[in-house]
Amino acid sequence: MPTLEHIIPYLAQIDTNRWYTNHGPLCAALQEQLARFWGLEYEHVALTTSATSGITLALNAHEVQPGLRCLMPSWTFTASAGAVVAAHLRPHFVDVRADTWCPDPTEMETLAQAPDVGAMLVVVPFGTPIDLAVWDGVSQRTGKPVIIDAAAAFDTLRADGPMPVAHCTTVVSMHATKVFGLGEGGAVLSRDPVLAERVRTLARFGFAGTRAAQLPGINAKISEYTAAVGLAGLDYWPRTRANWQAATALYRQHLPATLLPPGGCGDHWVTSTLNILWPDSATQLADTLAGQGIGSVSWWGTGCHTQPAYATCTRQPLPVTERLGHSALALPFWQDIGTEQVLRICATLTQALDSMDLNTAG
Ligand SMILES: *Cc1c(COP(=O)(O)O)cnc(C)c1O
């Protein structure tokens, strides 16, 4: 996150402007710069308090009838399911493909024919590029909206990046844990300016020019203080990105390649998470690492369908999700992680792999 010295000039602007929230000049400048970053027009971006609120508002903006089902992967962060429920829809969990960590478009399209399916939510797994044009096709043919939860894909979506913004409404997170952070914040991207404006309207109590609520909105605006952090962060984004690339390169150099997930770990894109697929139980590996004083996190746990809040949601068979939940684990990863730290982590992993081989051989 940007430090004090970088943020101060923008805070001084707020003092001069005496404009603190409700789409002030800093917020407008951030929207402008982010739009350009993603290869979009100013009107195509709606800033929100988080990706979670952005997904809910995107579903609302598409006017999906309350009570219908929303097809979505169980293999995602729990926020995706929470956002769907907050939009008064019922999650219906589908499995992901082992090679993309993403639902199979053909299966999704078939399931979407059911009359009680109102929408689909597709997750860009940890920022790994997926083919968005395919999902535009699914949405067109079914006549049902596909929302792209691209929470971790801030960089993947950049103008000259590996996954340009397509037609489907796309939501990005700028939470402090992502590659580019505002602390808390999100953005809904739509090449349809009417749709984007509907999201902005929903995010400001449903107001559209007057004090009469045109839509049943909430308050999901970002303040000028949040925008100040964003503008400061964009000033040196190239350096931040280079840091993420350096951290990724360290792991690519020292990590046993067989442990990397199918999408790799950030090749022409950067992510703030480094997942591995362990050949045995990730929980056991986490214990082994903890024994060496090395932290780890299972970002998506064993899938949304195993969490108490969503255990009663309907679902397809989820064999791949279950396998990933058993074996995926994220390693320590931050912008200025050092060679020594990465070496120690990778040595511990290699040792654990060797002792597993010995056990198998014995
Ligand atoms: C981070 C993340 C979210 C939540 O984003 P917030 O901005 O914290 O609300 C949702 N979905 C996925 C896949 C994420 O990685």
The ligand as a Gaussian input file, in Angstrom:
#p B3LYP/6-31G(d) Opt

LIG

0 1
 C      -10.784000     -10.824000      -3.104000
 C      -11.906000     -11.525000      -3.759000
 C      -13.231000     -11.117000      -3.570000
 C      -13.618000     -10.038000      -2.582000
 O      -13.148000      -8.751000      -2.940000
 P      -13.443000      -7.567000      -1.910000
 O      -12.987000      -6.335000      -2.660000
 O      -12.627000      -7.838000      -0.695000
 O      -14.895000      -7.545000      -1.625000
 C      -14.233000     -11.768000      -4.267000
 N      -13.951000     -12.787000      -5.103000
 C      -12.709000     -13.223000      -5.308000
 C      -12.464000     -14.330000      -6.270000
 C      -11.634000     -12.619000      -4.635000
 O      -10.374000     -13.052000      -4.840000

